[in-house]
Amino acid sequence: MAVSPAFLILSIAIVAIPGPTNLFVLSQGTTGNFKRVVSALIGIAVANLLWLILSVFGVTALIVASSKMLDALRICGAFYLGYMGVKVLASPSIRVIENVKRISGRLVCFQAFLISMTNPKPVLFYSAFLPQFIERQESYFFDLLLLGILYIAIAMSVFLLYGICSHAISAKIGRFSVWLNRVVGTGLIASAIALFRWRPE
């Protein structure tokens, strides 16, 4: 299967655009503990792999076809993003939380997993966007799986770059973590409002 350059470019663009997942990874980079970035990436990867497997079996297409199921997913995602945004804004710096109570990597992984699983956009991506780049119908599901894995690899690379940059900058500039947490918290709440108001065409 030949991979279209358009697919690679669009995949990088989709992942690079700031969204809830990017913001969460950025916030973990400011903690001074890079293992939390890795934990977040694991949670995101697992969620995306799960959505990919569900798309191969046609489950995501059923969710998209059912407005009630898509709305339920959208509303759950909006409330969780809002909760995470308020939680981040409630503390001026995640480093303060880290000193008071050590947050486990498992919790960070689970939070990242929930953010990815309650976002309806991956559902639309795997059920509508990805199939457009599959030409051979006789190997449709195999090609869908390969393209999905390639997309996840691209996404993890971009998110890792986000985490490395925020970790490096916050290590040099102490107040960067405080400023970034405010941006992340506000961004998560804005994403929650946008997701709550979002309606698929």
C-alpha positions in Angstrom: 0.0 0.0 0.0 1.4 3.4 -1.1 0.9 6.1 1.5 -0.3 9.4 0.0 1.8 12.5 0.8 -1.5 14.3 1.4 -2.3 11.9 4.2 1.0 12.5 5.9 0.7 16.3 5.6 -2.9 16.4 6.8 -2.2 14.0 9.7 0.6 16.2 10.9 -1.5 19.3 10.6 -4.5 17.8 12.4 -2.3 16.6 15.3 -0.2 19.8 15.5 -3.3 22.1 15.8 -3.7 22.9 19.5 -6.5 20.9 21.2 -7.3 19.3 24.5 -4.8 16.5 24.0 -2.0 18.8 23.1 -2.8 21.1 26.0 -2.8 18.2 28.5 0.7 17.0 27.2 2.0 20.5 27.5 0.8 20.7 31.1 2.6 17.5 32.0 5.8 18.8 30.6 5.8 21.6 33.2 5.8 19.3 36.2 9.6 18.7 36.2 8.9 15.0 35.9 9.2 13.9 32.2 7.8 10.5 33.1 4.4 12.1 33.4 4.7 13.2 29.7 5.5 9.5 28.8 2.5 8.4 30.9 0.2 10.8 29.1 1.5 9.6 25.7 0.7 6.0 26.7 -2.8 6.9 27.7 -3.4 8.8 24.4 -1.9 5.9 22.3 -4.0 3.3 24.0 -7.2 5.4 23.5 -6.3 5.9 19.8 -5.6 2.2 19.3 -8.9 1.4 20.9 -10.7 3.8 18.6 -8.9 2.3 15.6 -9.8 -1.2 16.5 -13.4 -0.1 17.0 -13.4 1.5 13.5 -12.1 -1.7 11.9 -15.1 -3.5 13.4 -17.4 -0.7 12.3 -18.3 0.5 15.8 -17.3 4.1 15.1 -19.5 4.2 12.0 -22.4 3.1 14.2 -21.6 5.9 16.7 -21.5 8.5 14.0 -24.7 7.2 12.5 -26.4 7.5 15.9 -26.9 11.1 16.9 -27.8 10.2 20.4 -24.6 8.1 20.9 -22.4 10.9 19.4 -24.1 13.5 21.6 -23.6 11.4 24.7 -19.9 11.1 23.9 -19.7 14.8 23.1 -21.4 15.9 26.4 -19.2 13.5 28.5 -16.1 14.9 26.8 -17.2 18.5 27.4 -17.8 18.0 31.1 -14.5 16.1 31.6 -12.5 18.8 29.8 -14.2 21.5 31.9 -13.4 19.6 35.0 -9.7 19.2 34.0 -9.6 22.9 33.1 -10.9 24.1 36.4 -8.6 21.6 38.2 -5.6 23.1 36.4 -6.7 26.7 37.0 -7.3 26.0 40.7 -3.6 25.7 41.3 -1.1 28.3 40.1 1.4 25.6 39.3 1.4 21.9 38.8 4.8 21.8 40.5 3.0 22.9 43.7 0.7 19.9 43.5 3.7 17.7 42.8 5.4 18.8 46.0 2.3 18.4 48.1 1.1 15.1 46.7 2.9 13.0 44.2 0.6 12.2 41.3 1.1 8.7 40.0 1.9 8.0 36.3 -1.1 5.7 36.2 -3.4 8.6 37.1 -1.9 10.8 34.4 -2.2 7.9 31.9 -5.8 7.4 32.8 -6.6 11.1 32.6 -5.0 11.2 29.1 -6.9 8.1 28.1 -10.3 9.7 29.2 -9.6 12.9 27.4 -8.9 11.0 24.2 -11.8 8.5 24.6 -14.4 11.2 25.4 -13.5 13.3 22.4 -15.8 12.6 19.4 -13.3 13.9 16.9 -11.2 10.7 16.7 -14.4 8.9 16.0 -15.1 11.0 13.0 -11.4 10.8 12.0 -11.2 7.0 12.0 -14.7 6.5 10.4 -14.7 9.3 7.8 -11.3 10.8 7.2 -9.1 7.7 7.2 -11.2 5.7 4.6 -10.7 8.4 2.0 -7.1 7.4 1.6 -7.8 3.7 1.0 -7.9 2.7 -2.7 -8.0 -1.1 -2.6 -11.4 -2.3 -1.4 -10.2 -6.0 -1.3 -7.7 -5.1 1.5 -9.8 -2.3 3.0 -9.6 -3.3 6.7 -5.9 -4.2 6.5 -5.1 -0.8 4.9 -7.3 1.0 7.4 -5.4 -0.6 10.2 -2.0 0.3 8.7 -3.0 3.9 8.1 -4.4 4.1 11.6 -1.2 2.9 13.1 0.8 5.3 11.0 -1.4 8.2 12.1 -1.0 7.2 15.8 2.8 7.1 15.3 2.7 10.6 13.8 0.5 11.8 16.6 2.8 10.4 19.3 5.8 12.0 17.7 4.1 15.4 17.6 2.8 15.1 21.2 6.3 14.0 22.3 7.7 17.1 20.8 5.2 19.2 22.7 6.1 17.5 25.9 9.9 17.9 25.3 9.5 21.6 24.5 7.4 22.5 27.5 9.6 20.4 29.8 12.8 22.1 28.6 11.4 25.6 28.7 9.9 25.2 32.1 13.2 23.9 33.4 14.9 27.1 32.2 12.2 29.5 33.2 10.5 28.8 36.5 7.5 31.1 35.9 6.8 29.5 32.5 5.0 26.6 34.2 2.7 29.0 36.1 1.9 30.9 32.9 1.4 27.8 30.8 -0.9 26.2 33.4 -3.2 29.2 33.2 -3.1 29.0 29.4 -3.8 25.2 29.5 -6.6 25.6 32.0 -8.3 28.3 30.0 -7.7 26.3 26.8 -9.3 23.2 28.3 -12.4 25.1 29.5 -12.6 26.8 26.0 -12.4 23.4 24.4 -15.1 22.1 26.7 -17.4 25.0 25.7 -16.6 24.5 22.0 -17.2 20.7 22.3 -20.5 21.2 24.1 -21.7 23.6 21.4 -20.2 21.5 18.5 -22.6 19.7 16.2 -21.5 17.4 13.4 -22.6 18.4 10.0 
